[in-house]
Amino acid sequence: MSNLKYRLLVIAALVAASLWALFPRTVVERVKRNGVFVTDTVQRVPLRRGLDLQGGMHLTLEIDQSKGAVVNPSEALDRAITVVRNRIDELGVAEPIVQKAGDDRVLVELPGVDDPERAQAVVQKAAFLEFQITDESNALERALPRLDAIAAQVQPGPVAPGATPAAGGTVSPRPGTLGGLLTPGAARPDTAARDSTGRDSTRGDSGRSVASTDSARRSDSAGRPRPTNGAFSKAVQPGSLPGQYFVTEPDYVRLQALLDRPDIQAAMPPGKVLRWGADTIADPTRGVIYRALYVLDGRPIMTGEYLTDARPESDPVEGNKVTFTLNREGGRRFQNETGRHIRDYMAVVLDQRVMTAAQIQSAIGTSGQITMGGGTLQRAQDLAIVLRAGALPVPLKVAETREVGASLGADSIRNGLLALGIAVALIVAVMLVYYRLSGAFAVGALLLYILLTLAMLAGFNATLTLPGLAGLVLSVGIAVDGNVLVFERIREELDRGKPVRTAVDEGFRHALNAIVDTSVTTALTAVVLYQYGTGPVRGFAVTLLVGIVASFFTVLFVTRTFFMAYLASPTRAQRPLSI
């Protein structure tokens, strides 16, 4: 009797724990936001749904061979998967699937994503960060005749002039369009902060002034005649910084096509690279949109490989920005390099696009910031995510994209629950009709089995998918199979004339080996499926494996406890067993 009491207490405790695990509630836990773990109150969802049940986004990424041959695509793709997974984790997607398909593709499934375009941009972005010094030698001015001559052979006749920058050959950016390094700098003379001397300035991590502009500077100040009728010379207008130029949006399209030509690239100034600005600048008075073009030193003074952290921030004066931190080695190199380029202008280049540029007033240490200009806070958050996760080792492009609607997921849930309900109803009917009272014990154990299986999945933070529902339905049959083995052995013992209690004990003891054999072989199959299967197959394997453990417990412990409770009465033990 004492043993029976403890058994009933264990079952009651498991039922209570299972109900607690499956009950949605608000909990206080540490969550990762913007790269930092903070304590917050979150709504806990016991059983998270996968892409096929919840809806979301499916992406197939592949190596972009158009940007250069990849030496070892399989190894590079393995490293790219790590970067992509880190970025998705930063996005806060629950239970994403990121896996390799072949040697050149990555499969990504994002359940519950409500902004597919943002997720695709974050996953695909290369995020290669460089700090490069702008050109002060007027290298592009000297190369203009060569570039114009080559362009004339490709496109006879001058390029339509379009709109030209404001008087004086410079463009004053509209407030909130182009940002400066750390705080608004020389690239934004109309909105930059003024220091005590009246100069535009920005400050570094130690509070020192690191960028200033006394007046607008012209990159064509060498005094030599400047060509004005060629495709390049007519479209490119000097800006306010050394190495900075402006091009109207129509000319930008034409020049970009020319710059992609090998003969144009061969005529470029040696040791220099051309990079377009990330933002466009609108001149509302003229109704013209400009794009900045920068001539930079080919060798960057620092890359993002030393970056350890990046966080988005919002400032009422500077706007949205991203503060970054370098490790000790990177800080030392950055300080040495910027110390050699005092009074030079430095551009922050992300994926070959100039995010911002400013003058170096003093050496910069381990931290700084990138202003986003008119960019939104979400854009700053996305930039911080890709910088923290690191640069992709190979360029990726989207080969296939699919969106799974929430309505389709609801249909899958409804059909899956319908299949589970039909399976349970048929099993209950067969067990009650064929095994009578003993079948009722098995039905009670089956209901507890379903509760324990769902609770274990919730405890493991598993994601329920459509194959997972199939695994649950299959494991219901496996759970009843163990009871069938026990009941048939009890019948054999009763046919031999043994007392009811003895027959029950012998039935469980003799059926144990068969139950263990079937459970172990099925569990091994589930383990193999999990190890070598893909996302949906893994979901099926996890549900099946958890179901096997739960069924083993309910058959040998719960069902036997029900028999013990029934036979605890001496009068019942003397009656024939309803089996």
ROSE-934301 format. One line per 10 residues: number of its first residue (from 1); their letters; for each residue z, x, y of C-alpha. Coordinates in nm, 2 decimals. Last residue first. Layout:
NUM	A	Z X Y  ...
***
This chain:
579	ISLPRQARTP	-1.99 -0.92 -0.82  -1.72 -1.18 -0.77  -1.44 -1.00 -0.96  -1.27 -1.20 -1.24  -0.91 -1.29 -1.15  -0.61 -1.07 -1.24  -0.65 -0.84 -0.94  -0.66 -1.15 -0.72  -0.32 -1.26 -0.84  -0.16 -0.92 -0.79
569	SALYAMFFTR	-0.27 -0.91 -0.42  -0.38 -0.56 -0.32  -0.71 -0.63 -0.48  -0.87 -0.76 -0.17  -0.73 -0.48 0.05  -0.84 -0.22 -0.20  -1.19 -0.37 -0.22  -1.22 -0.36 0.16  -1.10 0.00 0.16  -1.37 0.09 -0.09
559	TVFLVTFFSA	-1.63 -0.05 0.14  -1.50 0.14 0.43  -1.45 0.48 0.26  -1.72 0.56 0.02  -2.00 0.33 0.15  -1.90 0.35 0.52  -1.87 0.73 0.53  -2.19 0.80 0.35  -2.37 0.54 0.57  -2.25 0.71 0.89
549	VIGVLLTVAF	-2.36 1.06 0.78  -2.70 0.92 0.67  -2.74 0.73 1.00  -2.68 1.04 1.20  -2.95 1.22 1.01  -3.20 0.93 1.04  -3.14 0.90 1.42  -3.19 1.27 1.47  -3.50 1.29 1.25  -3.67 0.99 1.42
539	GRVPGTGYQY	-3.60 1.15 1.77  -3.73 1.48 1.64  -4.06 1.31 1.53  -4.10 1.16 1.88  -4.05 1.51 2.04  -4.23 1.74 1.80  -4.14 1.83 1.45  -4.06 2.17 1.30  -3.68 2.18 1.31  -3.61 1.81 1.34
529	LVVATLATTV	-3.84 1.72 1.05  -3.69 2.00 0.84  -3.34 1.87 0.92  -3.44 1.51 0.84  -3.57 1.62 0.50  -3.25 1.81 0.43  -3.06 1.49 0.52  -3.26 1.29 0.28  -3.19 1.53 0.00  -2.82 1.55 0.08
519	STDVIANLAH	-2.78 1.17 0.10  -2.96 1.11 -0.22  -2.76 1.37 -0.41  -2.42 1.27 -0.26  -2.48 0.90 -0.35  -2.58 0.99 -0.71  -2.27 1.21 -0.75  -2.03 0.95 -0.60  -2.15 0.66 -0.83  -1.92 0.77 -1.11
509	RFGEDVATRV	-1.61 0.78 -0.89  -1.69 0.46 -0.70  -1.75 0.26 -1.02  -1.45 0.41 -1.20  -1.21 0.30 -0.92  -1.37 -0.05 -0.91  -1.36 -0.08 -1.29  -1.00 0.03 -1.30  -0.90 -0.23 -1.04  -1.09 -0.50 -1.22
499	PKGRDLEERI	-0.96 -0.42 -1.57  -1.20 -0.26 -1.82  -1.40 -0.48 -2.07  -1.71 -0.26 -2.11  -1.90 -0.52 -1.90  -1.65 -0.46 -1.62  -1.74 -0.08 -1.62  -2.11 -0.16 -1.61  -2.06 -0.40 -1.33  -1.87 -0.14 -1.13
489	REFVLVNGDV	-2.15 0.10 -1.18  -2.40 -0.15 -1.04  -2.18 -0.22 -0.74  -2.15 0.15 -0.66  -2.52 0.21 -0.67  -2.59 -0.10 -0.47  -2.34 0.01 -0.21  -2.52 0.34 -0.17  -2.86 0.16 -0.13  -2.71 -0.05 0.15
479	AIGVSLVLGA	-2.67 0.25 0.38  -3.02 0.38 0.29  -3.17 0.04 0.39  -2.99 0.06 0.73  -3.11 0.42 0.76  -3.47 0.29 0.77  -3.40 0.06 1.05  -3.23 0.34 1.25  -3.52 0.57 1.18  -3.76 0.32 1.32
469	LGPLTLTANF	-3.54 0.28 1.63  -3.56 0.66 1.67  -3.94 0.64 1.63  -3.93 0.40 1.94  -3.70 0.64 2.13  -3.32 0.65 2.18  -3.21 0.96 2.37  -2.91 1.14 2.23  -2.61 1.21 2.44  -2.43 1.33 2.12
459	GALMALTLLI	-2.15 1.07 2.17  -2.41 0.80 2.24  -2.59 0.88 1.91  -2.25 0.88 1.73  -2.16 0.54 1.89  -2.50 0.39 1.78  -2.44 0.51 1.42  -2.08 0.39 1.42  -2.17 0.04 1.53  -2.46 0.02 1.27
449	YLLLAGVAFA	-2.23 0.14 1.00  -1.96 -0.11 1.10  -2.21 -0.39 1.05  -2.31 -0.24 0.71  -1.95 -0.21 0.60  -1.90 -0.58 0.67  -2.23 -0.66 0.48  -2.11 -0.45 0.18  -1.79 -0.64 0.16  -1.99 -0.96 0.18
439	GSLRYYVLMV	-2.20 -0.83 -0.11  -1.88 -0.78 -0.31  -1.81 -1.15 -0.25  -2.15 -1.26 -0.37  -2.35 -0.97 -0.52  -2.69 -1.12 -0.56  -2.69 -1.40 -0.29  -2.47 -1.22 -0.04  -2.65 -0.89 -0.08  -3.00 -1.04 -0.06
429	AVILAVAIGL	-2.92 -1.25 0.25  -2.75 -0.96 0.43  -3.04 -0.73 0.36  -3.29 -0.99 0.48  -3.09 -1.04 0.80  -3.05 -0.67 0.86  -3.42 -0.60 0.83  -3.52 -0.90 1.04  -3.27 -0.79 1.32  -3.40 -0.43 1.31
419	ALLGNRISDA	-3.76 -0.54 1.34  -3.67 -0.77 1.63  -3.47 -0.49 1.79  -3.78 -0.27 1.77  -4.01 -0.54 1.90  -3.79 -0.61 2.20  -3.74 -0.24 2.28  -4.12 -0.18 2.25  -4.19 -0.47 2.48  -3.94 -0.35 2.73
409	GLSAGVERTE	-4.11 0.00 2.73  -4.45 -0.16 2.79  -4.29 -0.35 3.09  -4.14 -0.02 3.22  -4.49 0.13 3.25  -4.59 0.45 3.08  -4.79 0.68 3.31  -5.04 0.92 3.17  -5.16 1.26 3.29  -5.41 1.49 3.13
399	AVKLPVPLAG	-5.53 1.85 3.20  -5.30 1.92 3.48  -5.34 2.28 3.59  -5.11 2.58 3.53  -5.13 2.93 3.69  -4.95 3.19 3.48  -4.61 3.36 3.51  -4.48 3.05 3.70  -4.25 3.15 3.98  -3.88 3.10 3.97
389	ARLVIALDQA	-3.65 2.81 3.90  -3.46 2.86 4.23  -3.78 2.88 4.43  -3.93 2.58 4.26  -3.62 2.37 4.33  -3.57 2.49 4.69  -3.93 2.39 4.77  -3.87 2.05 4.62  -3.56 2.00 4.83  -3.74 2.11 5.15
379	RQLTGGGMTI	-4.02 1.86 5.07  -3.75 1.60 5.01  -3.60 1.68 5.36  -3.94 1.60 5.51  -4.17 1.86 5.66  -4.22 1.87 6.04  -4.14 2.24 6.06  -4.01 2.34 5.72  -3.80 2.63 5.83  -3.76 2.91 5.59
369	QGSTGIASQI	-3.41 3.07 5.58  -3.24 3.40 5.54  -3.01 3.59 5.31  -2.96 3.94 5.17  -3.01 4.16 5.47  -3.26 4.15 5.76  -3.31 4.45 5.98  -3.36 4.38 6.35  -3.60 4.20 6.58  -3.85 4.11 6.32
359	QAATMVRQDL	-4.11 3.88 6.48  -4.18 3.54 6.33  -4.41 3.37 6.08  -4.40 3.05 5.87  -4.51 2.89 5.55  -4.82 3.11 5.51  -5.01 2.99 5.20  -5.09 3.24 4.92  -4.86 3.05 4.68  -4.57 3.09 4.93
349	VVAMYDRIHR	-4.61 3.34 5.21  -4.34 3.41 5.46  -4.51 3.60 5.74  -4.36 3.90 5.93  -4.43 4.01 6.28  -4.36 4.36 6.39  -4.08 4.44 6.65  -3.88 4.63 6.39  -4.10 4.71 6.09  -3.92 5.00 5.92
339	GTENQFRRGG	-3.59 4.81 5.93  -3.76 4.51 5.77  -3.84 4.73 5.47  -3.49 4.89 5.44  -3.31 4.55 5.48  -3.54 4.38 5.23  -3.49 4.67 4.98  -3.11 4.65 5.01  -3.11 4.27 4.99  -3.34 4.27 4.69
329	ERNLTFTVKN	-3.11 4.52 4.51  -2.80 4.31 4.59  -2.96 3.98 4.50  -3.15 3.77 4.75  -3.03 3.44 4.90  -3.25 3.16 5.04  -3.19 2.89 5.30  -3.45 2.61 5.30  -3.52 2.42 5.62  -3.53 2.07 5.76
319	GEVPDSEPRA	-3.51 2.04 6.14  -3.42 2.34 6.37  -3.23 2.14 6.62  -3.07 1.85 6.42  -3.04 2.08 6.12  -3.11 1.98 5.76  -3.06 2.20 5.46  -3.23 2.27 5.13  -3.08 2.54 4.90  -3.23 2.85 4.75
309	DTLYEGTMIP	-3.06 3.10 4.52  -3.12 3.43 4.34  -3.44 3.56 4.50  -3.52 3.92 4.38  -3.85 3.82 4.22  -3.95 3.64 4.54  -4.15 3.93 4.67  -4.08 4.19 4.93  -4.28 4.43 5.17  -4.60 4.27 5.06
299	RGDLVYLARY	-4.90 4.50 5.02  -5.22 4.35 5.15  -5.11 4.36 5.51  -5.18 4.02 5.67  -5.45 3.85 5.86  -5.34 3.49 5.92  -5.55 3.17 5.96  -5.39 2.86 6.12  -5.54 2.52 6.08  -5.64 2.30 6.38
289	IVGRTPDAIT	-5.67 1.93 6.42  -5.85 1.80 6.73  -5.79 1.48 6.93  -5.82 1.68 7.26  -5.49 1.57 7.42  -5.33 1.51 7.08  -5.38 1.87 6.97  -5.28 1.85 6.60  -5.16 2.15 6.40  -5.21 2.18 6.03
279	DAGWRLVKGP	-4.95 2.32 5.79  -4.95 2.57 5.51  -5.13 2.84 5.71  -5.43 3.01 5.55  -5.41 3.36 5.42  -5.65 3.65 5.48  -5.58 3.99 5.31  -5.58 4.34 5.45  -5.59 4.68 5.29  -5.96 4.73 5.36
269	PMAAQIDPRD	-6.10 4.49 5.62  -6.31 4.22 5.45  -6.67 4.29 5.37  -6.61 4.29 4.99  -6.45 3.94 5.02  -6.77 3.81 5.19  -6.99 3.96 4.92  -6.76 3.80 4.65  -6.79 3.45 4.80  -6.46 3.25 4.82
259	LLAQLRVYDP	-6.43 3.33 5.20  -6.76 3.15 5.26  -6.64 2.82 5.10  -6.32 2.85 5.30  -6.51 2.91 5.62  -6.70 2.58 5.58  -6.39 2.37 5.51  -6.19 2.54 5.79  -6.48 2.48 6.03  -6.43 2.10 6.00
249	ETVFYQGPLS	-6.05 2.14 6.04  -6.07 2.35 6.35  -5.98 2.72 6.31  -5.69 2.91 6.46  -5.61 3.28 6.44  -5.30 3.49 6.39  -5.31 3.87 6.32  -5.08 3.94 6.61  -4.93 3.62 6.74  -5.05 3.37 7.00
239	GPQVAKSFAG	-5.37 3.27 6.83  -5.72 3.41 6.84  -6.01 3.17 6.78  -6.22 3.17 6.46  -6.51 2.93 6.45  -6.76 3.11 6.67  -6.67 3.46 6.54  -6.70 3.35 6.18  -7.03 3.17 6.17  -7.17 3.40 6.44
229	NTPRPRGASD	-7.23 3.33 6.81  -6.91 3.47 6.98  -6.90 3.84 6.92  -6.60 4.00 7.10  -6.66 4.27 7.36  -6.40 4.55 7.33  -6.07 4.52 7.53  -5.83 4.57 7.24  -5.65 4.26 7.33  -5.82 4.04 7.07
219	SRRASDTSAV	-5.49 3.96 6.88  -5.35 3.79 7.20  -4.97 3.78 7.26  -4.78 3.49 7.41  -4.48 3.62 7.60  -4.14 3.78 7.55  -4.12 3.67 7.18  -3.81 3.72 6.96  -3.71 3.74 6.60  -3.42 3.90 6.42
209	SRGSDGRTSD	-3.13 3.85 6.66  -2.81 3.95 6.48  -2.58 3.68 6.33  -2.53 3.87 6.00  -2.76 3.63 5.80  -3.04 3.66 6.05  -3.10 3.51 6.40  -3.40 3.37 6.58  -3.52 3.43 6.93  -3.73 3.29 7.21
199	RGTSDRAATD	-3.65 3.49 7.53  -3.46 3.35 7.82  -3.22 3.65 7.84  -2.93 3.45 7.70  -3.13 3.34 7.40  -3.38 3.05 7.39  -3.44 2.84 7.08  -3.80 2.78 7.00  -3.97 2.45 7.07  -4.27 2.54 7.29
189	PRAAGPTLLG	-4.30 2.90 7.17  -4.33 2.79 6.80  -4.49 3.08 6.61  -4.25 3.31 6.80  -3.95 3.18 6.63  -3.79 2.85 6.51  -3.49 2.95 6.30  -3.48 3.17 5.98  -3.85 3.24 6.00  -4.05 3.01 6.22
179	GLTGPRPSVT	-4.18 2.66 6.16  -4.52 2.51 6.24  -4.56 2.13 6.30  -4.24 2.00 6.45  -4.33 2.04 6.81  -4.70 2.06 6.86  -4.83 2.42 6.83  -4.96 2.59 7.14  -5.31 2.71 7.06  -5.45 3.02 7.22
169	GGAAPTAGPA	-5.79 3.11 7.36  -5.68 3.10 7.72  -5.75 2.73 7.76  -5.67 2.53 7.46  -5.84 2.58 7.13  -6.20 2.49 7.07  -6.35 2.18 6.93  -6.66 2.18 6.72  -6.87 2.50 6.75  -7.13 2.40 6.50
159	VPGPQVQAAI	-7.18 2.71 6.28  -7.46 2.93 6.40  -7.80 2.94 6.23  -7.89 3.03 5.87  -7.60 2.97 5.62  -7.60 3.23 5.34  -7.80 3.50 5.53  -7.61 3.42 5.85  -7.28 3.44 5.66  -7.35 3.80 5.57
149	ADLRPLAREL	-7.43 3.89 5.93  -7.13 3.70 6.06  -6.90 3.88 5.82  -7.03 4.22 5.92  -7.01 4.14 6.29  -6.65 4.00 6.25  -6.51 4.31 6.07  -6.38 4.48 6.39  -6.21 4.16 6.51  -6.06 4.11 6.16
139	ANSEDTIQFE	-5.89 4.45 6.17  -5.74 4.39 6.51  -5.48 4.66 6.43  -5.17 4.44 6.46  -5.20 4.27 6.12  -4.91 4.05 6.01  -4.65 4.19 5.78  -4.60 4.03 5.44  -4.31 3.86 5.27  -4.41 3.70 4.94
129	LFAAKQVVAQ	-4.30 3.40 4.73  -4.49 3.29 4.41  -4.40 2.93 4.36  -4.68 2.83 4.12  -4.65 2.46 4.18  -4.74 2.25 3.87  -4.40 2.11 3.78  -4.30 2.04 4.14  -4.64 1.87 4.23  -4.64 1.66 3.91
119	AREPDDVGPL	-4.28 1.54 3.97  -4.37 1.45 4.33  -4.68 1.26 4.23  -4.50 1.07 3.95  -4.23 0.93 4.18  -4.03 0.68 3.97  -3.96 0.91 3.67  -3.76 0.72 3.41  -3.86 0.94 3.11  -4.04 1.26 3.19
109	EVLVRDDGAK	-4.26 1.39 2.91  -4.42 1.73 2.93  -4.67 1.88 2.68  -4.77 2.24 2.75  -5.11 2.39 2.66  -5.27 2.73 2.61  -5.16 2.86 2.27  -5.13 2.54 2.08  -4.90 2.27 2.21  -4.58 2.40 2.36
99	QVIPEAVGLE	-4.29 2.17 2.44  -4.11 2.02 2.74  -3.95 1.68 2.66  -3.72 1.54 2.93  -3.37 1.41 2.84  -3.26 1.27 3.18  -3.47 1.38 3.47  -3.25 1.53 3.74  -3.52 1.72 3.94  -3.33 2.04 3.88
89	DIRNRVVTIA	-3.37 1.99 3.50  -3.74 1.95 3.56  -3.76 2.28 3.74  -3.57 2.46 3.47  -3.80 2.31 3.20  -4.11 2.43 3.39  -3.97 2.78 3.43  -3.88 2.80 3.06  -4.22 2.66 2.96  -4.40 2.92 3.18
79	RDLAESPNVV	-4.23 3.20 2.98  -4.37 3.06 2.66  -4.70 3.02 2.82  -4.72 3.38 2.92  -4.66 3.48 2.55  -4.93 3.25 2.43  -5.18 3.34 2.71  -5.16 3.72 2.65  -5.41 3.88 2.89  -5.47 3.58 3.12
69	AGKSQDIELT	-5.82 3.58 3.28  -5.83 3.49 3.65  -5.79 3.19 3.87  -6.04 2.98 3.68  -5.84 3.03 3.36  -5.59 2.76 3.47  -5.35 2.76 3.17  -5.29 2.40 3.05  -5.06 2.12 3.14  -5.04 1.78 2.96
59	LHMGGQLDLG	-4.83 1.54 3.15  -4.66 1.21 3.04  -4.47 1.00 3.29  -4.21 0.73 3.28  -4.13 0.41 3.09  -3.80 0.33 2.95  -3.88 0.26 2.58  -4.17 0.50 2.52  -4.03 0.76 2.76  -3.69 0.77 2.59
49	RRLPVRQVTD	-3.39 0.55 2.65  -3.05 0.67 2.72  -2.77 0.53 2.51  -2.43 0.54 2.67  -2.53 0.52 3.04  -2.26 0.67 3.25  -2.27 0.57 3.62  -2.17 0.87 3.83  -1.88 0.97 4.05  -1.91 1.32 4.18
39	TVFVGNRKVR	-1.78 1.67 4.13  -2.03 1.93 4.24  -2.23 2.20 4.06  -2.48 2.36 4.29  -2.86 2.41 4.25  -2.96 2.13 4.48  -2.74 1.89 4.27  -2.58 1.98 3.94  -2.32 1.73 3.82  -1.95 1.78 3.75
29	EVVTRPFLAW	-1.79 1.46 3.62  -1.61 1.15 3.74  -1.70 0.84 3.53  -1.83 0.49 3.59  -1.86 0.29 3.28  -2.11 0.16 3.02  -1.93 0.07 2.69  -2.09 0.23 2.39  -1.84 0.52 2.35  -1.55 0.27 2.40
19	LSAAVLAAIV	-1.68 0.04 2.14  -1.72 0.33 1.90  -1.36 0.45 1.97  -1.22 0.10 1.91  -1.41 0.06 1.58  -1.31 0.41 1.47  -0.94 0.34 1.54  -0.96 0.01 1.35  -1.12 0.19 1.05  -0.85 0.47 1.06
9	LLRYKLNSM	-0.57 0.21 1.09  -0.71 0.02 0.79  -0.72 0.34 0.58  -0.36 0.43 0.68  -0.24 0.08 0.57  -0.43 0.11 0.24  -0.26 0.44 0.16  0.08 0.29 0.23  0.00 0.00 0.00
***
